[in-house]
Amino acid sequence: MNDAGARRTRAAWVLGSGAVVVSALGLLGWTVWQRVDLQSYGRYWVPSPAMEPAYDQGEILHTREIDGEDVGRGDVIILDLPRDDLPDMPSMAIKRVIGLGGDEIAVEGGVVYRDGQALDEPYLASGELTPAFEAQVVPPGQMFVLGDNRDESYDSRTAGPIPIDAVIAVVLD
């Protein structure tokens, strides 16, 4: 092969390699874009004082939709809260996840305990104590949720444990 032929072969190889790299980067870019696009983000407003002082009534919250299986202890979530005893109340609510399936939730002296460990709850108003309720073990596939403003919250103390599939979104801080 002469020099001109060798240069054309190298040029074709470089151009071909560049096309492969550009194609791979394009595919990677599409894959990354698609992954971000598939996650659903939203905004919800706080409908009541049940989460004060962490979140004020009327405040707009940024959220990300999640599968209930992705919920964690301490997460603030948007959920469909069953209100069989309050049919005129909207079912969508914002609450904090206190316990998941298998956790024992109890209150002693106004302090919430999970599996015998006192919860550190810096999100509560200074001096806020949790009214007593009967200790319980959260059933598998369910969660125990509380509002931060314990005197103004309709939550698992009244509604009982909530099915994990009631989760709509998690609040992004």
N, C-alpha and C positions, 0 to 999 in steps of 0.2 A: 504494500500500500504506500502511495506517495504521501508527501507532507500535506498536500491539499486534502486528500481523502481522510487522513488521520485527523486533521483539524475539523472536518465536517462530522466525523464520527464522534469526536469529543464534544463538539457543539451540540449535536443531537442528544448525546448522553446527558449533558448538563441541562439542556432545555427539558428533556424528558424527566430528569430527576427533579427539576424545579416544579414541573407540573404535578408530580406525585406529592411533593412537599406542600404545594399550594392546595392541592386537593385534600390532603390529610388535614391541613390546618383549617380548611373550609369545613370539613366534616366535624373536626373537633369544635370549631366555633359554633356550628349548628347544634351539636350535641350539648354544649354548655348552655347555649341560648335556650334550647328546648327544655333542659333540666330546670332552669330558672323559671321559664314560662309555665311549667307544669305546677309549680307551687302557687297556691292561691293565697293572696294577701287581701286583707280587708280592713274596714274600720267599723267599730261599734261604739255607741255612746253608752255611758253608764246611766241606767235608768232610775237608780235609787241611791240613797245614802248607805247602802249595805256594805260598801267597800271603803268607806272613809276611815282613816285619813289618807290611805294609799292612793285612792282614786276618788275624785269628787263627782257628785251627781252632775250629769250633763257633760262630763269630760269625754273627749273622743279618744279612743284607744286603737292603736295599730295592732293587727292580729295576723296570724298565719293559720290557715286551716290545717288541722292535724287529724290523724286517725286516733281514736280513743286509746289504742294500744301504745301510742307514743307519749301519753300524758305522764307526768312525773309528780312526785310529792313536792308541794310548794308551788307548783305552777298556778298561775291565775288563768282561768279558762272561761270561755263563753260556752254555755250549755243550755240544753232544753231541760229545764227543771220541772219535774212533774208537780202539778199543783191541783191534785184531785180535790183537796179540801178548800181551795181558793180558785174556783173556775173562772172568775172575772179577772184574774191577774194574768199578765202576759207570762208565757212559759220561758222565754229566753232570759237568761240571767248571767251574771258574772260572779264567780266564786273562786276561792282558793282551795286547791286539793290538799287535804290534810292527811288522808290515808288511802291506800289501795288494798286490793283483795288480800286477805290474810293479816292485815294490820289490826291491832287492838287499839281502839281510841277510848280514852277516859279523861275525866276532868277531876282534879283535886285542888281545892283551894283556889279556884278560878284559873288554874293553869291546865292547858291541854297536854296530855301525854299520849305518845304513840309507842306501843310496845314497851311501856314502862319508862320511857325517856321523855323528860319535859321538853316541849318544843320551844325553841328560841323564836319568838314572834315579834321582831322589831317593827313590823308594819302595823301593829295595834297602837291605838292612841295610848298615851302615857296613862298608866293606872287602869287601863281596861282589863276587866276580868271576864272570863268566860263563864256564863251561868252553867250550873251543873246539869248534866244529862246522864242517862244510864250508859255505862261502859258497854262497848260492843265490838265484836270482831267483824270487819268488813268482809262480806262474802266475795268469793272469786268472781272476776268480771265486773266488779263494782268499785265505787270510790266513795269516800266520805269527804264532803265539801263544807266549808264554812265561809261566811262573809267576814271581813275584817272588823266591821262595826257590829259586834255580836248582839247588841241590844236591838238593832234595826235590820236584822238579816233573817230571811226565810231560807233555810239550808237543810243539811242532813240531820240536824237536831230535830226538825219537824218532819221533813219528807223522808227521812231514812237514807240509807246508802243509795247512790244513783248509779245506773248502768253506765259502764265505760262508753258505750256507743252513743250516749247523750252529748258527748263532747263535740262542739262545732269548731272551735278555734282556741289557740293559746295566745295570750296577750304578750306582745313584744315590748320589752322595756327600753 
